[in-house]
């Protein structure tokens, strides 16, 4: 769980960010076609962190609800 990894720390290492984005890219590929360029911004807030992942998608794939 990501919250366990970053609790008590102010930021993730570059390696941790790359690992997170790699996992996220595989999930996003199920729903979107895009250029696979992702950016990650993590900002400290009063209640924890605000995490923003930005990527361009050229198409939203059709998918069916799992049975």
Secondary structure, 3 states (H helix, E strand, C coil): CHHHHHCCCCCCCHHHHHHHHHHHHHHHCCCEEEEEEEEEEEEEECCEEEEEEEEEEEEECCCCCCC
